[in-house]
């Protein structure tokens, strides 16, 4: 099985694993040129990894061949470890996609829990069965996002999953409030009751400033300025607390706006288009774009942000596109 790095390396992953959206043409076709440009941008921005076919990658809207094609294109071009989302209703489809992307050179896969899980034992059993289904040689990431999946994982449940499955190497932490969960997991490591795993945080970076201080290793999310996330993680890791918070605070109004349920991907794609990274902000149906009023609000937020971060100064791009 081909991979860009040894499986154990993911348990020590740090930095930013950016969630890659899937660029589409206006007619719904996959935009391969934009995939290439986006992948090149992420690498130039300093990300340490890329996550493809995640929830914000519109993976459920792709057929199997399209999903493989998107993953293969990113893996071949990235030059950094790529994690691929393989969540599926059944284990047969999950195994097929996981084995295929690992053969392509993926570093690991990400698995979200089905919304039918309710008890701690059900959650732990699901991940045990998932690990067996995809193969215990495949490193996997647990996606903990109760606000979307309606599955609540306590620190004790995550502890059990990690200790029962040696191939579990990372937690994508998206619980909120969830800062104390990070502290609890790191306490398990300090007392020797749980082996170390990487903790990368999502939620559009909404709590990244304090998540880093609680012991997170970085971010796994797709905010429209991933280069800012890279800077915040770097500054925090270097102990430059005020500088990290100052930069984060400048972006917080746009982060908050992008975090709106239902329109977050529309905001993200719109700004990536404004930045020249993808050609269109189109989503594959079903999916709604931004209203004219919402676009004007995002443009206003960008103009305010540009006062302190030149990366948000997109006035010339907007004029050129008009």
C-alpha positions in Angstrom: 0.0 0.0 0.0 1.5 3.3 -1.1 1.6 6.3 1.3 3.5 9.6 1.4 4.7 8.9 5.0 4.7 6.2 7.6 1.3 5.7 9.2 2.7 6.4 12.7 3.7 9.9 11.6 0.1 11.1 11.5 -0.2 10.6 15.3 2.4 13.4 15.6 0.9 15.6 12.9 1.0 19.4 13.5 0.1 22.5 11.7 -2.8 23.0 9.3 -4.5 20.2 7.4 -6.7 22.3 5.2 -10.2 21.0 4.2 -10.3 21.2 0.4 -13.6 22.2 -1.2 -14.4 20.6 -4.5 -14.4 23.3 -7.3 -17.2 23.0 -9.8 -18.0 24.8 -13.1 -21.3 26.6 -13.2 -22.9 23.6 -14.9 -21.9 21.3 -12.1 -18.8 19.6 -13.8 -15.7 19.2 -11.6 -13.2 22.0 -12.4 -9.9 20.2 -12.6 -7.9 23.4 -13.3 -9.2 25.0 -10.2 -8.3 21.8 -8.2 -4.7 22.2 -9.4 -4.6 25.9 -8.6 -6.1 25.4 -5.2 -3.7 22.6 -4.3 -0.7 24.7 -5.4 -2.1 27.6 -3.3 -2.4 25.5 -0.2 1.1 24.2 -0.4 2.4 27.8 -1.0 0.4 28.9 2.0 2.4 26.6 4.2 -0.2 23.9 5.1 1.3 20.7 6.4 -1.5 18.6 5.0 -4.7 18.5 3.0 -8.0 16.8 3.7 -10.0 15.9 0.7 -13.7 14.7 0.4 -14.7 16.1 3.7 -18.1 17.4 4.6 -17.3 20.8 3.1 -15.9 19.1 0.0 -19.4 18.1 -1.1 -18.3 14.5 -1.1 -21.9 13.1 -1.0 -22.6 14.9 -4.3 -19.9 13.0 -6.1 -20.2 9.5 -7.6 -17.6 6.9 -6.7 -15.5 7.6 -9.8 -15.6 11.3 -9.3 -14.6 11.0 -5.7 -11.6 8.8 -6.7 -10.6 11.3 -9.4 -10.7 14.3 -7.1 -8.7 12.5 -4.4 -6.1 11.2 -6.9 -5.6 14.7 -8.4 -5.0 16.3 -5.1 -2.8 13.5 -3.8 -0.6 13.5 -7.0 -0.1 17.3 -6.8 -0.1 18.1 -3.1 3.5 17.3 -2.0 2.1 17.1 1.6 0.2 14.3 3.4 -3.4 14.0 2.2 -6.2 12.6 4.4 -9.3 11.5 2.5 -12.8 11.3 4.0 -14.3 7.9 3.5 -17.5 8.0 5.6 -20.2 6.0 4.1 -23.5 4.4 5.1 -22.0 0.9 4.9 -18.6 -0.6 5.5 -18.3 -2.1 2.0 -18.2 1.3 0.3 -16.0 2.7 3.1 -13.5 -0.1 2.6 -13.4 0.2 -1.2 -12.8 3.9 -1.1 -10.2 3.7 1.8 -8.2 0.9 0.1 -8.3 2.8 -3.3 -7.1 6.1 -1.9 -4.4 4.5 0.2 -3.1 2.8 -3.0 -3.0 6.3 -4.6 -0.8 7.5 -1.8 -3.1 9.0 0.8 -1.6 9.3 4.3 -4.8 8.1 6.0 -8.6 8.4 6.0 -11.2 10.2 8.1 -14.3 8.5 9.4 -17.4 10.3 10.8 -19.9 8.5 13.0 -23.4 7.8 11.6 -26.1 9.8 13.4 -27.8 6.6 14.6 -25.2 6.0 17.3 -26.5 6.9 20.8 -24.6 5.1 23.5 -20.9 5.0 24.4 -20.7 1.3 23.6 -22.3 1.8 20.2 -19.8 4.5 19.3 -16.8 2.5 20.4 -18.1 -0.6 18.6 -18.7 1.3 15.4 -15.1 2.5 15.2 -13.8 -1.0 16.1 -15.8 -2.4 13.2 -14.8 0.4 10.9 -11.1 -0.2 11.6 -11.6 -3.9 10.9 -13.5 -3.1 7.7 -11.0 -0.8 6.1 -8.0 -2.8 7.4 -6.0 -2.3 10.5 -3.1 -1.1 8.4 -5.0 2.0 7.4 -4.4 5.0 9.7 -7.7 6.7 10.5 -9.0 10.0 11.9 -12.0 10.2 14.2 -14.3 13.1 13.3 -16.0 14.4 16.4 -18.6 16.9 15.2 -21.7 16.5 17.4 -23.4 19.7 16.1 -23.7 18.1 12.7 -23.7 14.3 13.3 -25.7 14.4 16.6 -23.2 11.9 18.2 -21.7 13.0 21.5 -18.3 11.6 22.2 -17.0 12.1 25.8 -13.3 12.1 26.5 -13.7 8.7 27.9 -15.2 7.4 24.7 -12.4 8.8 22.6 -9.9 7.3 25.1 -11.5 3.9 24.5 -11.5 4.3 20.7 -7.8 5.2 20.7 -6.7 2.4 23.0 -8.8 -0.3 21.3 -7.6 0.7 17.8 -3.8 1.1 17.2 -4.7 2.5 13.7 -6.5 5.5 15.2 -4.0 8.2 14.9 -5.8 11.5 15.0 -8.9 13.3 16.3 -10.6 16.0 14.3 -12.0 17.9 17.2 -15.1 20.0 16.4 -17.1 19.8 19.6 -18.1 23.1 21.1 -17.9 23.9 23.9 -14.9 21.6 23.6 -11.9 23.2 25.2 -12.1 21.1 28.3 -12.3 18.0 26.1 -8.9 18.8 24.7 -7.5 19.3 28.2 -9.0 16.0 29.4 -7.5 14.1 26.5 -4.0 15.6 27.1 -4.4 14.7 30.8 -4.9 11.1 29.8 -1.7 11.2 27.9 0.2 12.8 30.7 -0.9 10.2 33.2 0.0 7.4 30.8 -3.5 6.0 30.4 -3.8 6.9 26.7 -1.2 7.0 23.9 -0.5 10.2 22.1 -2.6 11.1 19.1 -2.7 14.3 17.0 -5.6 16.7 17.8 -6.5 19.0 14.9 -9.5 21.3 15.3 -12.3 22.3 12.9 -15.3 24.6 13.2 -13.8 26.9 10.6 -11.1 27.9 13.1 -13.7 29.5 15.3 -11.9 28.6 18.6 -8.4 27.9 17.3 -6.8 30.6 19.4 -7.6 28.9 22.7 -7.7 25.3 21.3 -3.9 25.7 20.6 -3.4 26.8 24.2 -5.3 23.8 25.5 -3.0 21.4 23.7 -4.3 21.0 20.1 -1.6 20.4 17.5 -3.2 22.7 14.9 -6.3 23.0 12.6 -8.1 20.7 10.2 -10.6 23.1 8.7 -11.2 25.2 5.6 -11.5 28.8 6.4 -11.2 31.0 3.4 -7.8 32.3 4.6 -5.9 29.1 5.5 -2.7 31.1 5.3 -3.9 33.0 8.4 -4.6 29.7 10.2 -1.0 28.6 9.4 0.3 31.9 10.9 -1.8 31.6 14.1 -0.7 28.0 14.6 2.9 29.0 14.1 2.7 32.0 16.4 0.9 30.0 19.1 3.4 27.1 19.0 6.2 29.7 19.3 4.7 31.1 22.4 3.8 34.4 20.8 0.4 34.5 22.4 -0.5 38.2 21.9 0.6 38.1 18.2 -1.5 35.0 17.6 -4.6 36.4 19.3 -4.2 39.8 17.5 -4.1 38.2 14.1 -6.9 35.8 15.0 -9.1 38.6 16.3 -8.7 40.6 13.1 -10.2 37.7 11.2 -12.9 36.7 13.7 -15.8 38.7 12.2 -15.3 36.9 8.9 -14.7 33.5 10.6 -18.0 34.0 12.4 -19.8 34.9 9.2 -18.4 31.9 7.4 -19.5 29.6 10.3 -23.2 30.1 9.6 -24.9 26.8 9.1 -26.2 26.4 5.6 -24.2 29.2 3.9 -20.7 28.6 5.3 -19.5 26.8 2.2 -21.0 29.5 0.0 -19.0 32.2 1.9 -15.9 30.1 1.7 -16.1 29.4 -2.0 -17.0 33.1 -2.7 -13.9 34.4 -1.0 -11.7 31.7 -2.6 -13.0 32.8 -5.9 -12.4 36.5 -5.0 -8.8 35.5 -4.1 -8.4 33.9 -7.6 -7.9 30.4 -6.1 -10.9 28.8 -7.8 -12.7 30.1 -10.9 -16.3 29.8 -9.6 -18.1 29.7 -6.3 -20.6 27.2 -7.8 -21.8 24.3 -5.7 -23.2 21.2 -7.1 -27.0 20.9 -6.6 -28.6 20.7 -4.1 -26.8 23.8 -2.9 -27.5 27.5 -2.5 -25.2 30.4 -3.3 -25.1 33.7 -1.6 -27.7 36.4 -2.1 -26.6 39.8 -3.4 -27.0 41.2 0.1 -24.8 38.4 1.6 -22.1 39.0 -1.0 -22.1 42.7 -0.1 -21.7 41.9 3.6 -18.7 39.6 2.9 -17.2 42.3 0.7 -17.6 44.7 3.6 -15.9 42.3 6.0 -13.0 41.8 3.6 -12.6 45.6 3.2 -12.4 46.0 7.0 -10.0 43.0 7.4 -7.8 44.5 4.7 -6.9 47.4 7.1 -4.8 45.0 9.2 -4.2 42.0 6.8 -3.2 42.9 3.3 -4.2 39.4 2.1 -7.8 40.5 2.3 -7.3 43.5 0.0 -9.2 42.2 -2.9 -10.6 45.4 -4.3 -8.5 45.2 -7.5 -9.6 41.6 -8.1 -13.3 42.7 -7.7 -12.8 45.5 -10.1 -11.2 43.3 -12.7 -14.0 40.7 -12.4 -16.7 43.4 -12.8 
